[in-house]
Amino acid sequence: MSTIQEIEEAVRKLAPSELEAFRAWFADFDATSWDNQFDRDAAAGKLDALADDAIRTHQQGHCTEL
């Protein structure tokens, strides 16, 4: 049995209150993981082309003030 299957089985066996706590923990874990990946991508320059495009679009007057 793989680790993923073991985790799935364990989650299925959680009591409702434990599942609620797990969901809250996982949401925070997932958000932190996403933030960390975003930071790594930004530091590596992977978002530079998107930023350049946004700046160019703004400079050309194709943006609306929020």
Order of alpha helices (4+ residues) and beta strands (2+ residues): alpha-alpha-alpha
